[in-house]
Amino acid sequence: MIQIDHLTKTYGRARGVTDLTLHVPEGCCFGFIGPNGAGKSTTIRTLVGLLSPTAGSARVLGLDCAREKEKILAQVGYMPSEAMFYPEMRAGEVIRLSARLRRRDCSAQAETLCQALDLDPRKRVRELSLGNRKKVSIVCAMQHRPRLYILDEPTSGLDPLVQRAFWAELETRQKEGATVFLSSHVLYEVQRYCGRAAILREGRLVVEGTTAELDIENKFFDYYEGRAGQ
């Protein structure tokens, strides 16, 4: 579902990601881990065509991320890390606009998701907390029931009850065959919900494997506190 081969992205002299190779199989929930600045968002924005690679390649659903981003964005459920919307629009209007851009009637799914996440679609964006804006992002990414979800820090800002509702919905969709690729700072979430995971450090992949094989929390701190290989 996702094929990243020797991907490098630089910003002038600044590093984004370096020589990253990563393949995400169909039906997998894949966790992408690293602190701020490790290159997670750079990778995700490259996958959905918002950034162009400096070198290497990336394909999503068999489509080239640099040349076919419109087709990719039409077929995936993408959630950026920032929940930014027009402040005077109501939450429901943002959700309906997202559906119309895909030429889909998602009203039934949107209503179900709003209820599950305890989101009031009548409120204006400027009235919403960060957590409630994140809920709007989740609904926009999930209401069309795509085969692939690409989610950047989806649970940041959500309270524990909403996090549980979000993961319950995502697990249901994965059991129905969907693939999930998500970045997270919450290590226990990745250990519990993801089948595979990768840790990024300073733009480079340092370890990748099944979460059954990896002790995510210890492995993360091994690499970031210099204990790996000791």
C-alpha positions as CSV (number, residue, x, y, z in Angstrom):
1,M,0.0,0.0,0.0
2,I,3.0,2.3,0.7
3,Q,6.4,1.9,-0.9
4,I,9.2,4.3,0.1
5,D,12.5,3.7,-1.6
6,H,15.7,5.6,-0.7
7,L,13.6,8.7,-0.1
8,T,15.5,11.9,0.7
9,K,14.0,15.3,1.3
10,T,16.1,18.4,2.2
11,Y,15.2,22.0,2.7
12,G,18.2,23.8,1.4
13,R,20.9,22.9,4.0
14,A,18.3,21.6,6.5
15,R,17.6,17.9,6.8
16,G,14.1,16.4,6.4
17,V,14.6,12.6,5.8
18,T,17.6,10.8,4.4
19,D,17.7,7.6,2.4
20,L,14.5,6.3,3.9
21,T,13.2,2.9,2.7
22,L,9.9,1.6,4.2
23,H,7.2,-0.7,2.9
24,V,3.7,-0.9,4.5
25,P,1.7,-4.1,3.6
26,E,-2.0,-4.1,2.9
27,G,-4.2,-4.5,6.0
28,C,-1.5,-3.4,8.4
29,C,-1.7,-0.8,11.1
30,F,1.8,0.8,11.0
31,G,3.2,3.1,13.6
32,F,5.8,5.8,12.7
33,I,7.7,7.0,15.8
34,G,10.1,9.7,16.5
35,P,10.4,13.0,18.4
36,N,9.7,16.4,17.0
37,G,12.0,17.1,14.0
38,A,12.7,13.4,13.3
39,G,11.2,13.6,9.8
40,K,7.7,12.0,10.4
41,S,5.6,14.9,9.0
42,T,8.1,15.4,6.2
43,T,7.6,11.7,5.2
44,I,3.8,11.9,5.5
45,R,3.5,15.2,3.5
46,T,5.7,13.6,0.8
47,L,3.4,10.5,0.7
48,V,0.3,12.7,-0.1
49,G,2.2,14.9,-2.6
50,L,2.4,18.1,-0.6
51,L,6.2,17.9,-0.7
52,S,8.4,16.7,-3.6
53,P,11.3,14.3,-2.9
54,T,14.8,15.6,-3.3
55,A,15.9,12.0,-4.2
56,G,14.4,8.5,-4.2
57,S,10.7,7.7,-4.7
58,A,7.5,7.0,-2.9
59,R,4.3,5.3,-4.1
60,V,0.9,5.1,-2.4
61,L,-1.7,2.6,-3.7
62,G,0.7,2.1,-6.7
63,L,0.6,5.8,-7.6
64,D,3.7,8.0,-7.8
65,C,3.5,10.6,-5.0
66,A,5.3,13.3,-6.9
67,R,3.2,13.0,-10.1
68,E,-0.2,11.6,-9.1
69,K,-1.0,13.5,-5.8
70,E,-4.6,14.3,-6.9
71,K,-5.4,10.7,-7.4
72,I,-3.8,9.8,-4.0
73,L,-5.6,12.5,-2.1
74,A,-8.9,11.4,-3.6
75,Q,-8.4,7.8,-2.4
76,V,-6.8,8.1,1.1
77,G,-8.0,9.4,4.4
78,Y,-5.3,12.0,5.2
79,M,-5.2,13.8,8.5
80,P,-2.5,16.5,9.0
81,S,-1.0,17.2,12.4
82,E,-2.4,20.7,12.4
83,A,-6.2,21.1,12.7
84,M,-6.6,24.4,10.7
85,F,-10.0,25.4,9.2
86,Y,-11.8,28.5,8.2
87,P,-12.7,30.0,11.6
88,E,-16.2,31.2,10.7
89,M,-17.4,27.9,9.2
90,R,-19.3,25.5,11.3
91,A,-17.8,22.1,11.9
92,G,-20.5,20.4,9.9
93,E,-19.9,22.7,7.0
94,V,-16.2,21.8,7.0
95,I,-17.1,18.1,7.0
96,R,-19.6,18.5,4.2
97,L,-17.1,20.5,2.1
98,S,-14.6,17.7,2.5
99,A,-17.2,15.2,1.3
100,R,-18.1,17.4,-1.7
101,L,-14.5,17.7,-2.7
102,R,-14.6,13.9,-3.2
103,R,-18.0,14.0,-4.9
104,R,-19.4,11.7,-2.2
105,D,-22.4,11.7,0.0
106,C,-20.9,10.9,3.4
107,S,-23.7,12.3,5.6
108,A,-24.6,9.0,7.3
109,Q,-20.9,8.2,8.1
110,A,-20.3,11.8,9.2
111,E,-23.2,11.7,11.6
112,T,-22.1,8.4,13.1
113,L,-18.5,9.6,13.6
114,C,-19.7,12.9,15.2
115,Q,-21.7,11.0,17.7
116,A,-18.9,8.5,18.5
117,L,-16.4,11.4,19.0
118,D,-18.9,13.7,20.8
119,L,-18.5,16.4,18.2
120,D,-21.2,19.1,17.9
121,P,-21.2,20.0,14.1
122,R,-23.2,23.2,14.8
123,K,-20.3,25.0,16.4
124,R,-18.1,27.3,14.5
125,V,-14.4,26.5,14.2
126,R,-13.4,29.5,16.2
127,E,-15.4,28.2,19.1
128,L,-13.7,24.8,19.1
129,S,-10.9,23.7,21.3
130,L,-7.8,22.0,19.8
131,G,-9.3,18.6,20.7
132,N,-12.6,19.4,19.0
133,R,-10.8,20.7,15.9
134,K,-8.9,17.4,15.8
135,K,-12.2,15.6,15.9
136,V,-13.3,17.5,12.8
137,S,-10.0,16.4,11.1
138,I,-10.8,12.8,12.0
139,V,-14.3,12.9,10.6
140,C,-13.0,14.5,7.4
141,A,-10.3,11.7,7.0
142,M,-12.7,8.8,7.9
143,Q,-16.1,9.6,6.6
144,H,-15.5,8.3,3.0
145,R,-14.2,5.0,4.3
146,P,-11.0,4.8,2.3
147,R,-8.8,1.7,1.9
148,L,-5.8,3.6,3.3
149,Y,-5.5,6.1,6.2
150,I,-2.5,8.3,6.5
151,L,-2.7,10.1,9.9
152,D,-0.2,12.5,11.4
153,E,-0.5,12.6,15.3
154,P,-4.2,11.8,15.2
155,T,-4.8,11.5,19.0
156,S,-2.8,14.5,20.2
157,G,-5.2,16.9,22.0
158,L,-7.9,14.3,22.4
159,D,-9.2,13.3,25.9
160,P,-8.9,9.6,26.9
161,L,-12.6,8.8,26.2
162,V,-12.4,10.2,22.6
163,Q,-9.0,8.4,22.1
164,R,-10.7,5.1,23.0
165,A,-13.6,5.8,20.6
166,F,-11.2,6.8,17.8
167,W,-9.1,3.6,18.2
168,A,-12.2,1.4,18.4
169,E,-13.4,2.8,15.0
170,L,-10.0,2.5,13.4
171,E,-9.7,-1.1,14.6
172,T,-13.1,-2.0,13.1
173,R,-12.0,-0.5,9.8
174,Q,-8.7,-2.4,9.8
175,K,-10.5,-5.6,10.5
176,E,-12.6,-4.8,7.4
177,G,-9.4,-4.6,5.3
178,A,-8.2,-1.0,5.6
179,T,-4.5,-0.1,6.0
180,V,-3.4,2.5,8.5
181,F,-0.1,4.5,8.5
182,L,0.2,6.9,11.5
183,S,2.7,8.9,13.3
184,S,2.5,9.2,17.1
185,H,4.4,10.4,20.2
186,V,2.3,8.0,22.3
187,L,4.5,4.9,22.5
188,Y,1.9,2.7,24.3
189,E,-0.6,3.4,21.6
190,V,1.8,2.1,18.9
191,Q,2.6,-0.9,21.0
192,R,-1.0,-1.8,21.6
193,Y,-2.7,-1.0,18.3
194,C,-0.1,-1.3,15.6
195,G,1.1,-4.5,14.1
196,R,4.3,-3.0,12.8
197,A,6.3,0.0,13.7
198,A,9.4,2.0,12.7
199,I,11.5,4.5,14.7
200,L,13.0,7.5,12.9
201,R,16.0,9.5,14.3
202,E,17.3,12.6,12.7
203,G,15.7,11.8,9.4
204,R,17.0,8.2,9.2
205,L,15.3,4.9,9.9
206,V,16.9,3.2,12.9
207,V,14.7,0.1,13.4
208,E,11.6,-1.4,11.9
209,G,9.7,-4.6,12.7
210,T,6.6,-6.1,14.3
211,T,5.4,-4.7,17.6
212,A,5.4,-8.3,18.9
213,E,9.2,-8.3,18.3
214,L,9.9,-4.8,19.4
215,D,9.5,-3.5,22.9
216,I,8.6,0.0,21.6
217,E,9.2,2.1,24.7
218,N,12.6,0.5,25.6
219,K,13.7,0.4,22.0
220,F,12.8,4.1,21.5
221,F,14.8,5.2,24.5
222,D,17.7,2.9,23.6
223,Y,18.1,4.8,20.4
224,Y,17.5,8.3,21.8
225,E,19.6,7.8,24.9
226,G,22.5,6.1,23.1
227,R,22.0,2.6,24.6
228,A,21.4,0.8,21.3
229,G,24.0,-1.7,20.6
230,Q,25.5,-1.7,24.0
